[in-house]
Amino acid sequence: MPDTTPKTAIRGRPMVSPPPPVWRDLAWLILLCAALYGFGLGRYPLNNPDEARYAEIPREMIATHDYVTPRLNGVKYFEKPPLVYWLVAGCLNVFGASEGSARAIPAVFGTLGVLLLYGTARRAHGRETAWWAALVLATNLIYFAHARILLIDMVVAVLISAVLFCFFLGVRTPAGAVRRWIFYGLYASAALATLAKGLIGVLLPGAVMFLWLLLFNQWRRLRPLYLPTGLVIFAAIAAPWHLLVAQRNPEWAWFYFVHEHWLRFTTTAHGRFEPWWFFLPIVVLGLFPWTGFLVRALKQAAAGGWARRGPNADNWFPLVWIGFILLFFSSSQSKLVPYVLPVIPPLAWLIGRAIVDLRATDQASAWRRPLWFSAGFSLVLGIALLAVVFLPDVIKSPDQLSHLKPLVWPAGLGLIAGAIVSWRLNHRGQPQPALVVLVAATGLLYYTLLLASPFVARPGTKALAEIVAREADPDDLVLHYHEYFHDFSYYAQRTVGTVAAEGELEVFLDAEAQRSGHFMAEEGLRPLWTGSHQVYLILRKRELPELQKQPWFKARVLGEEDNHVLISNHF
C-alpha cells in the first residue's frame, strides 16, 4: 500500500522548513538597497558646498597625484582624514567624473551597513530578527537620505557600527579561530573609522565598549581580545597616512588634533551650536515609518530593569551604544544632523526585535499603539507635503512650483491615504497588513523625493563651469567674487582664485597658497580686470550692479544661472 502520509508531517508533527540560505536574504537586501540608494544618483548636480567639496578634493588628488595632503581649490585642507577622499577618487578614476560616481560611496556603505546588521542579528537572534532589523535600517528616512548624499558621515557610521558589531559578536564567541578573526575585524574597522573621521572613529566605539564592560561587569568575556596582533593591524592601517602627512606638513598636527577635535567639541568656533535636545526630534522623525515602534523597542531591551542588568547584559548593549553616542554629541558645542547616524543601526536592531516579538505574540492589541503612532506620523507628513506646494508663498519660484506640484501631491495624498487605511486595518485587528500599507506609502514618498530632487537642489554653478571648461585656456585667470563656489571647481576641472573671499579655504595654513597671489583683497581685482590677460569672474547676480557702477569695470556676460553669472573682461 502506498504511503499517503503528507510530506509535511512526520509521526504527527509538522516538518519545519529550513530557513532560506543566507545568500538569498543578502541578495534581496542588496537589490532593495540598490533600488533605494542607487536609482537616479546622477540626475541632479552636486549640492554646494558639501557634496561638491567631497568630490573636488578627490578630483584634485587625481590631478596632482598627491594622495597624502588633501587640497581644496589648491589649498591644503586638513579638516578630515583621507579615507572617503580615496574611495571617491577610486570611483572617479573607474567610472569617470560624474555625479553618480561621486555619490556611489555613501550608497555602497549604506548597503554594507544593512548587510552588517543582518549578519550580526542573524548570528545573535536568528533569521527573522535579522531580516526585520535590516529592513528597518534600509528603509528609515534618515538612513535612506544619507545613503544618497556625498558626505563622510555614512561611511563613519557604518565603520563605527562594524567595530561595535564585531565586539558584540566577539565577546559571545568562544576562544578560537572564529573569535580571533572577529576581533581582527574590530581592529581593522576601528583603524578605517579613524582614517574616515579622526580620533572620533576609535574613541566613540571604544567608550561604548568600555562603559558596557564596566556597567555590566563583563570583563571576563573580554578575554582573549588578541590585543598585540590587533594593535599591529590597527597601526598598519591607520598610522602610515598620519605619519606621512605630519612629515610633509608641520602645520597639520595642531590644526587636526586641536582645532578639529578639541575646539570643535568644546567651543562654538565652528558656528554649529544647537540646544542639547537637538538630536532627539531628528531621531524620532528620522526613523519614519518605524517611529511608532521605538518606545516598545527600548522598553523590551531594558526588560528586567537595572537590578537584573547582569543576566541581561547583551540586551543592554545596543542601549549603551545609543545612549552614550547621543549624550556625547548632545554635549558637544558643534551639532549637525548627520552626527546622529551612528545610533540608527542599533535602533533598527531593537525595532527589528520588537517587531518579531509582536509577530510571535499574535495579539492585535499589542500592535495597536505602535501602528497608531506610525500612521499619525504618516498623516502629519502627508499634510505637510501638500501644504508646501499648495499654500501661497511657501515656494516662491513659479518654475520650481510647476515642476513640484505634479510630483508632490500624489506622495502627500498617498501618505494620508496610507495613514487612514492603516488605522482602519489596525482597528479591525489586521496589524501586519496595516504595517505593509505604511511601508508602501513610504516607498511612494521616497521615489517622489528622488524625482523631485533636481527641482529642489540648491542653485549652483555647473552650467557656468562647463562654459569655462570649454572656452578658457589653461593660463586664463578664473576668479570667484566674494565667495568660493565649491561646485565650480569640480565641474570646471580646475582651481580658481578668489576676490575678498576665502570662506572655508584654509589659506592661513598654507604658505604656498598665500604666495600664489590667487587669493586677493577687493583692490586686487582692478589691475587684473583692466589688464591684457583674459579674466573670467563668477559672482552672484545681485552683486553685479554694484560692480558695474565702477568706471573701470566693463564686462561681457558669458552665461547665467538662477543665482550666478559668468562674465569676462574681454569682448
C-alpha positions, 0 to 999 in steps of 0.5 A: 500500500502506498504511503499517503502520509503528507510530506509535511508531517512526520509521526504527527508533527509538522516538518519545519522548513529550513530557513532560506540560505543566507545568500538569498536574504543578502541578495534581496537586501542588496537589490532593495538597497540598490533600488533605494540608494542607487536609482537616479544618483546622477540626475541632479548636480552636486549640492554646494558646498558639501557634496561638491567639496567631497568630490573636488578634493578627490578630483584634485588628488587625481590631478596632482597625484598627491594622495597624502595632503588633501587640497581644496581649490589648491589649498591644503585642507586638513579638516578630515582624514583621507579615507572617503577622499580615496574611495571617491577618487577610486570611483572617479578614476573607474567610472569617470567624473560624474555625479553618480560616481561621486555619490556611489560611496555613501550608497555602497556603505549604506548597503554594507551597513544593512548587510552588517546588521543582518549578519550580526542579528542573524548570528545573535537572534536568528533569521527573522530578527535579522531580516526585520532589523535590516529592513528597518535600517534600509528603509528609515528616512534618515538612513535612506537620505544619507545613503544618497548624499556625498558626505563622510558621515555614512561611511563613519557610521557604518565603520563605527557600527562594524567595530561595535558589531564585531565586539558584540559578536566577539565577546559571545564567541568562544576562544578560537579561530572564529573569535580571533578573526572577529576581533581582527575585524574590530581592529581593522574597522576601528583603524578605517573609522579613524582614517574616515573621521579622526580620533572620533572613529576609535574613541566613540566605539571604544567608550561604548565598549568600555562603559558596557564592560564596566556597567555590566561587569563583563570583563571576563568575556573580554578575554582573549581580545588578541590585543598585540596582533590587533594593535599591529593591524590597527597601526598598519592601517591607520598610522602610515597616512598620519605619519606621512602627512605630519612629515610633509606638513608641520602645520597639520598636527595642531590644526587636526588634533586641536582645532578639529577635535578639541575646539570643535567639541568644546567651543562654538568656533565652528558656528554649529551650536544647537540646544542639547535636545537637538538630536532627539526630534531628528531621531524620532522623525528620522526613523519614519515609518518605524517611529511608532515602534521605538518606545516598545523597542527600548522598553523590551531591551531594558526588560528586567530593569537595572537590578537584573542588568547582569543576566541581561547584559547583551540586551543592554548593549545596543542601549549603551551604544545609543545612549552614550553616542547621543549624550556625547554629541548632545554635549558637544558645542558643534551639532549637525544632523548627520552626527546622529547616524551612528545610533540608527543601526542599533535602533533598527536592531531593537525595532527589528526585535520588537517587531518579531516579538509582536509577530510571535505574540499574535495579539492585535492589541499589542500592535495597536499603539505602535501602528497608531503612532506610525500612521499619525506620523504618516498623516502629519507628513502627508499634510505637510507635503501638500501644504508646501506646494499648495499654500501661497508663498511657501515656494516662491519660484513659479518654475520650481512650483510647476515642476513640484506640484505634479510630483508632490501631491500624489506622495502627500495624498498617498501618505494620508491615504496610507495613514487612514487605511492603516488605522482602519486595518489596525482597528479591525485587528489586521496589524501586519497588513496595516504595517505593509500599507505604511511601508508602501506609502513610504516607498511612494514618498521616497521615489517622489523625493528622488524625482523631485530632487533636481527641482529642489537642489540648491542653485549652483554653478555647473552650467557656468563651469562647463562654459569655462571648461570649454572656452578658457585656456589653461593660463586664463585667470578664473576668479570667484567674487566674494565667495568660493563656489565649491561646485565650480571647481569640480565641474570646471576641472580646475582651481580658481582664485578668489576676490575678498573671499576665502570662506572655508579655504584654509589659506592661513595654513598654507604658505604656498597658497598665500604666495600664489597671489590667487587669493586677493583683497577687493583692490586686487581685482582692478589691475587684473580686470583692466589688464591684457590677460583674459579674466573670467569672474563668477559672482552672484547676480545681485552683486553685479550692479554694484560692480558695474557702477565702477568706471573701470569695470566693463564686462561681457556676460558669458552665461547665467544661472538662477543665482550666478553669472559668468562674465569676462573682461574681454569682448 
